[in-house]
Each structure stands twice: as C-alpha cells, then as structure tokens.
Amino acid sequence: MPFVERRAFPRQPIHHLTVLRLSDETAIPALVVEVSARGARVELDRHLAEGTYLRLTLEEQIVFGHVCYCVPGKENEYAVGVQLEESLASVEDLSHLAACLDSNAPNRIVQGAEEALPETLR
C-alpha cells in the first residue's frame, strides 16, 4: 500500500544549522531537519520539556513556538518537535512587534526587537 500523507501541512526535509533560544535567552545549537507551515523537527544535545517556549531562526525568518515533544534520538541527541505559533519575516514585522510590546507595557523598554520574545510566548 503506498504512503498517503495525512498531515494538513506536509513536512519538508532540510539541513539547517541554527541557534535555538529559550525565553531566558539560553542559546542552544540546533539542527533543523524538517519544516512545515506549522512545525519543525530539530535535533539538539539536550532534553527540553514539553511546553517550553522558544525561538529559532530559519534563514531570514525568526519563528516562535513551543516544544510539543522531545524524544531521545541518536547518541547524545534529542529529536524535538516544535509547533510554530508566530513568525517574523521582515523588518516591518519586527517594528510591529516592538510597537505592540511597547503599547502593551508602557514602562518596558524594547531593545533589539528582533531578539524580543512576545509576552504570549513566555
């Protein structure tokens, strides 16, 4: 019987080295091995708890999401499923994010909006 893709958003294999950042700014080297419109699978050297919010850079795009699974993979590696929730693909997106954060928290200074993690993802 042939394989039938049942996912709403088919996965595409890639090989993209990046740095995954947690909400506390911990930087974790990661290899993105699959992407879809709503998710990604990354490999890294540590376990992350389900629900952990993070951001990662894919080429020119910054994406935000949370860990939906983390399972042991190859030796000393973990396969992490990330459900993507938001993405920033342009300078306009970054400016909009900074404006939203600034208007929602008037006494908060947003520095380097490209590195800011939205409050909804903390």
N, C-alpha and C positions, 0 to 999 in steps of 0.2 A: 504494500500500500504506500503510495507516495506521501511525503510530508506535506501537510497543509498548515500554513501559517494562520494561527487563530488570533494573534495579537492585533489590537486596533492600530498599533504603531510598530511596524516591523523593525527589528534591530539590524544595524549595520556594523560589521566588524571594522575596527580601526586599530591603530597602534600609535597612541599619542601620549607622550610623557608630559606630565604637568605637576603642579603642586596643589594639593587639596588643602583648604584652610577651614579650621573649625571656628566656632563663634568666639573662642578665646584667643584667636589668631595663631594657634598652633599650626605650623606648616608641616605637611606630610607629603613626601614624594609619592606619586601615584602614576600608574599606567592605565589609561582608559582603553579598554579592549572592545567595548560595544557601546553604541549610542542609538537612541530612538528619539522620537519627538517628545517623549515624556520620561525618559530614563537613561541611565548609563550603568555599565558594569565596569568597575575599576579594580585593579589589583594593588595591594599595598602590604606593608610589612607589619601591620598591627590590627588588632580587633577593634572595631567600632561598634558601640551599642546601637540597637535599633532605635530610630527616632532622632539620632544625632544630626543636628543641622550643620550644613557645610556649604562651602562654595568652591567651585573649581573653574579653571579657565580652559576653554576648548577653542584653540586657535585664537580668534579675535573676540570671542564671546565669553562673558562671565555668566555662569549659571549657579543658581542656588537650589538646594534641595535637602532631602533628609535620607538617612540610611534606612532602607526597608528590609535588608538582610545583610548578614556578614557571616560567611562560612569559611572554614579552613580550606585552602587551595593547595598549591604546590608547597614544597618545603619552605617553611617560614614565611608564607604569604597567605593573604586572605582575599577572597573574592567578595566585593562589596557591591550591592545593588543600591543605586541612588535614584529616588523618584524626584524628577526635576519639577520645581514649582515656579521658578521665575528665571528670566534670563535678561541680561543687559548686552545688547549687541552694538550699541552706538554711543557716541558722546551725548546725544540727546537723551537717551535712556538714563545715563549717569546723572545728567543735570536734573532730569525729572525726579529721580530717586532722591537726590540731595535736597531738592525743593520740598518733596513730601516729608522727608525726615525732619527738615528744619521747621516746617509748618506744624508738624505734629508734636514736636518737642522744642519749643522756642528757646529754652536755655541750654540746648545741646549744640555743641559746635561740631559740624560735619567736616572732617578733614579727609581729603583723598576719597571722594565719593566712590571711586572705582574699587575701593577696598572696604566700603561700609557694608555691613550685613543688616538687612532690613529687620526692624523690630519683630515683624511677624514670623521671622525665621529664627528667633533666639529661644 
